[in-house]
Amino acid sequence: MSSIFLDFGFLKIKWYSFFILIAMLIAFFIIAKEAKKKEMDDDSLINMIFYGMLIGILGARIYYVLFNLTYYLSNPSEILMIWNGGLAIHGGIIAALIFLFFYSKKKNLNFLLMLDIIVVGVILAQSIGRWGNFFNQEAYGRTVTLDFLKKLHLPQFIINGMHIDGVYKEPTFLYESIISFIGFLVLILTRKKIKVKVGQLSGIYFMWYGIERFLIESLRADSLMLGKIKVAQLVSLIACLCGLHLIIKSSKKKNLYKDELIRRTYV
């Protein structure tokens, strides 16, 4: 299976880069549409999304490199080669959260409301981005048999793509992509149909993705490790606790998501 999407001879564009770009564009559209409803001005919106995505990608790369430091110290020229893979979503989320917090303070924006708006686009982007991992043949699980994959009723191209280093691997990238997409639907329906408080959508996101990633990571065979601990599982547990805290704390507030505007200060 080729990892190249377009080959111009002097320039090769990988499927990984293509799916990351598509994921970012779709997330941009979803976030921008909702932010405009909350009366966010164009300059603040564009700056927030542009710098947020840039810092998120940088954070995702730094996080990945730090947990593969021995390899990258021996191959420093590869540190910037993000088109070859190696973007850790947890690093991206952490970096983007830090940026969003300080950006909201600087612009006097409602941080939790902004976060509620952003997480809906982010979880869909995560679902799409996992297909970049598929074409890079990463984010896979344990060694399985061909018969196991056929029983999942997968398209043949996915089965072929799961043939890695001479053996078949479990398509954990696909599990995560599907569950993230379901999470996107849950957040959209919750936002439209249920009276939630500011901060609760973010809480649902952190709990949903935390549980999702913790379970998927137990099946992964290419996890980032901290000694004998899978880093993603540790961070996922922290995310779940943060999500639960947000849901409980926000439930005590009076302000509903549908009634809030970006420029109001969350207390």
C-alpha positions as CSV (number, residue, x, y, z in Angstrom):
1,M,0.0,0.0,0.0
2,S,1.4,3.4,-1.0
3,S,1.6,6.2,1.5
4,I,1.8,8.8,-1.3
5,F,-1.3,10.7,-2.2
6,L,0.1,12.9,-5.0
7,D,3.5,12.5,-6.7
8,F,4.7,15.5,-8.7
9,G,8.3,14.2,-9.0
10,F,9.9,17.1,-7.2
11,L,7.2,17.1,-4.5
12,K,5.4,14.2,-2.9
13,I,2.3,14.7,-0.8
14,K,1.5,11.8,1.6
15,W,-1.9,10.6,2.5
16,Y,-1.0,11.4,6.1
17,S,-0.6,15.0,5.3
18,F,-3.7,15.0,3.2
19,F,-5.9,13.6,6.0
20,I,-4.4,16.0,8.6
21,L,-5.1,18.9,6.3
22,I,-8.7,17.8,5.6
23,A,-9.3,17.2,9.3
24,M,-8.1,20.7,10.2
25,L,-10.2,22.4,7.5
26,I,-13.4,20.6,8.6
27,A,-12.7,21.4,12.2
28,F,-12.1,25.1,11.2
29,F,-15.5,25.2,9.4
30,I,-17.4,23.6,12.4
31,I,-15.7,25.8,15.0
32,A,-16.1,29.0,12.9
33,K,-19.8,28.5,12.3
34,E,-20.6,28.1,16.0
35,A,-18.2,30.8,17.1
36,K,-20.0,33.3,14.8
37,K,-23.3,32.4,16.4
38,K,-21.7,33.4,19.7
39,E,-20.8,36.8,18.2
40,M,-17.0,36.2,18.1
41,D,-15.4,38.7,15.8
42,D,-13.6,37.6,12.7
43,D,-10.1,38.7,13.7
44,S,-10.2,36.9,17.1
45,L,-11.7,33.8,15.5
46,I,-9.1,33.5,12.7
47,N,-6.2,34.2,15.1
48,M,-7.5,31.7,17.6
49,I,-8.0,28.9,15.1
50,F,-4.8,29.6,13.1
51,Y,-2.4,29.9,16.1
52,G,-4.3,27.2,18.0
53,M,-3.8,24.7,15.3
54,L,-0.2,25.7,14.7
55,I,0.7,25.4,18.4
56,G,-1.4,22.1,18.6
57,I,0.7,20.6,15.8
58,L,3.9,21.8,17.4
59,G,2.9,20.4,20.8
60,A,1.9,17.1,19.2
61,R,5.3,16.7,17.6
62,I,7.3,17.8,20.7
63,Y,5.3,15.3,22.8
64,Y,6.0,12.5,20.4
65,V,9.7,13.3,20.0
66,L,10.2,13.5,23.8
67,F,8.8,10.0,24.3
68,N,11.1,8.7,21.5
69,L,14.1,10.9,22.5
70,T,16.7,8.2,22.1
71,Y,15.7,7.6,18.5
72,Y,15.6,11.3,17.6
73,L,18.9,12.2,19.3
74,S,20.4,9.6,16.9
75,N,18.4,10.9,14.0
76,P,18.0,14.7,14.6
77,S,17.3,15.4,10.9
78,E,14.0,13.6,11.2
79,I,12.6,15.7,14.1
80,L,10.8,18.1,11.7
81,M,9.6,15.4,9.3
82,I,6.0,15.3,10.6
83,W,4.8,14.1,7.2
84,N,6.3,10.7,8.1
85,G,3.9,10.5,11.1
86,G,4.6,11.1,14.8
87,L,2.0,13.5,16.0
88,A,0.7,12.6,19.4
89,I,-2.8,13.9,19.9
90,H,-2.5,14.3,23.7
91,G,0.5,16.6,23.2
92,G,-1.5,18.6,20.7
93,I,-4.5,18.9,23.1
94,I,-2.3,20.0,26.0
95,A,-0.5,22.7,24.0
96,A,-3.7,24.0,22.4
97,L,-5.4,24.2,25.8
98,I,-2.5,26.2,27.2
99,F,-2.7,28.6,24.3
100,L,-6.5,28.9,24.5
101,F,-6.4,29.7,28.2
102,F,-3.9,32.6,27.7
103,Y,-5.5,33.8,24.5
104,S,-8.9,34.0,26.2
105,K,-7.5,36.0,29.1
106,K,-5.8,38.4,26.7
107,K,-8.9,38.9,24.6
108,N,-11.3,38.8,27.6
109,L,-13.1,35.9,26.1
110,N,-15.2,33.2,27.8
111,F,-12.6,30.4,28.0
112,L,-15.0,27.5,28.8
113,L,-17.5,28.6,26.2
114,M,-14.7,28.7,23.6
115,L,-13.6,25.3,24.7
116,D,-17.1,23.9,24.3
117,I,-17.2,25.3,20.8
118,I,-13.8,23.9,19.9
119,V,-14.1,20.3,21.2
120,V,-16.9,19.5,18.8
121,G,-14.7,20.2,15.8
122,V,-11.7,18.6,17.4
123,I,-13.2,15.2,18.0
124,L,-14.4,15.0,14.4
125,A,-10.9,16.0,13.3
126,Q,-9.4,13.2,15.4
127,S,-11.8,10.8,13.7
128,I,-10.6,11.9,10.2
129,G,-7.0,12.2,11.2
130,R,-6.8,8.5,12.2
131,W,-7.0,7.6,8.5
132,G,-3.7,9.3,8.0
133,N,-2.3,6.8,10.6
134,F,-3.8,4.0,8.5
135,F,-1.9,5.0,5.3
136,N,1.3,5.5,7.4
137,Q,0.7,2.0,8.9
138,E,0.8,3.2,12.5
139,A,-1.7,3.3,15.4
140,Y,-2.2,-0.5,14.9
141,G,-2.9,-3.2,17.4
142,R,-1.8,-6.7,18.2
143,T,-0.9,-9.4,15.6
144,V,-4.0,-11.2,14.4
145,T,-5.0,-13.6,11.7
146,L,-6.4,-12.9,8.3
147,D,-9.5,-14.7,9.3
148,F,-9.9,-12.4,12.3
149,L,-9.9,-9.4,10.0
150,K,-12.4,-11.0,7.6
151,K,-14.8,-11.6,10.4
152,L,-14.9,-7.9,11.1
153,H,-16.3,-7.5,7.5
154,L,-13.7,-4.9,6.6
155,P,-13.2,-3.6,3.1
156,Q,-10.3,-5.4,1.3
157,F,-8.2,-2.2,1.2
158,I,-8.2,-2.0,5.0
159,I,-7.3,-5.7,5.3
160,N,-4.4,-5.1,2.9
161,G,-3.3,-2.0,4.8
162,M,-3.2,-4.0,8.0
163,H,-0.6,-6.4,6.6
164,I,2.5,-4.8,8.3
165,D,6.0,-6.3,8.4
166,G,4.7,-9.6,7.1
167,V,1.9,-10.1,9.6
168,Y,-1.7,-8.8,10.0
169,K,-2.4,-6.2,12.7
170,E,-5.6,-5.3,14.5
171,P,-7.1,-2.0,13.0
172,T,-7.2,0.0,16.3
173,F,-7.0,3.2,14.2
174,L,-10.4,2.2,12.8
175,Y,-11.9,1.5,16.2
176,E,-10.8,5.0,17.4
177,S,-12.0,6.7,14.2
178,I,-15.4,5.2,14.5
179,I,-15.8,5.9,18.3
180,S,-14.6,9.5,17.8
181,F,-17.2,10.0,15.1
182,I,-19.9,8.7,17.4
183,G,-18.5,11.1,20.1
184,F,-18.9,13.9,17.5
185,L,-22.5,13.0,17.0
186,V,-23.1,12.8,20.8
187,L,-21.7,16.3,21.3
188,I,-23.6,17.8,18.4
189,L,-26.9,16.3,19.5
190,T,-26.2,17.3,23.1
191,R,-25.5,20.8,22.1
192,K,-28.7,21.0,20.0
193,K,-31.2,19.0,22.1
194,I,-30.2,19.1,25.7
195,K,-30.0,22.1,28.1
196,V,-26.3,21.9,29.1
197,K,-24.3,24.4,31.1
198,V,-21.2,26.2,29.9
199,G,-18.3,23.7,30.3
200,Q,-20.3,20.5,30.2
201,L,-19.7,19.8,26.5
202,S,-16.0,20.0,27.2
203,G,-16.5,17.7,30.2
204,I,-18.3,15.2,28.0
205,Y,-15.5,15.4,25.4
206,F,-12.7,14.8,27.9
207,M,-14.5,11.9,29.5
208,W,-15.6,10.4,26.1
209,Y,-12.1,10.6,24.5
210,G,-10.4,9.7,27.8
211,I,-12.4,6.4,28.1
212,E,-12.1,5.8,24.4
213,R,-8.4,6.2,24.2
214,F,-7.7,4.3,27.5
215,L,-9.6,1.2,26.1
216,I,-8.1,1.5,22.6
217,E,-4.6,1.9,24.0
218,S,-4.9,-1.4,25.8
219,L,-5.0,-3.0,22.3
220,R,-2.3,-0.8,20.7
221,A,1.1,-2.4,19.9
222,D,2.9,0.8,19.1
223,S,2.2,2.9,22.2
224,L,4.4,5.6,23.6
225,M,5.8,4.3,26.9
226,L,7.0,5.7,30.2
227,G,8.8,2.7,31.6
228,K,6.2,0.0,31.7
229,I,3.3,2.5,31.6
230,K,1.5,3.4,28.4
231,V,1.6,7.2,28.5
232,A,-1.7,7.6,26.6
233,Q,-3.6,5.6,29.3
234,L,-2.2,7.7,32.1
235,V,-3.1,10.9,30.3
236,S,-6.5,9.5,29.5
237,L,-7.3,8.8,33.1
238,I,-6.3,12.4,34.0
239,A,-8.6,13.6,31.1
240,C,-11.5,11.6,32.5
241,L,-11.1,13.1,35.9
242,C,-10.9,16.6,34.5
243,G,-14.0,15.9,32.4
244,L,-15.9,14.7,35.4
245,H,-14.8,17.7,37.4
246,L,-16.0,20.1,34.6
247,I,-19.4,18.4,34.4
248,I,-20.0,18.5,38.1
249,K,-18.7,22.0,38.6
250,S,-20.6,23.4,35.6
251,S,-23.9,21.8,36.8
252,K,-23.9,24.2,39.7
253,K,-23.8,27.3,37.5
254,K,-26.9,29.1,36.1
255,N,-25.6,29.9,32.7
256,L,-26.8,27.6,29.9
257,Y,-24.6,27.1,26.8
258,K,-27.3,28.4,24.4
259,D,-27.6,31.7,26.3
260,E,-23.9,32.6,26.5
261,L,-21.8,34.8,24.3
262,I,-18.1,34.8,23.8
263,R,-17.4,38.2,25.3
264,R,-19.0,37.4,28.6
265,T,-16.8,36.5,31.5
266,Y,-17.3,33.1,33.0
267,V,-17.5,33.1,36.8
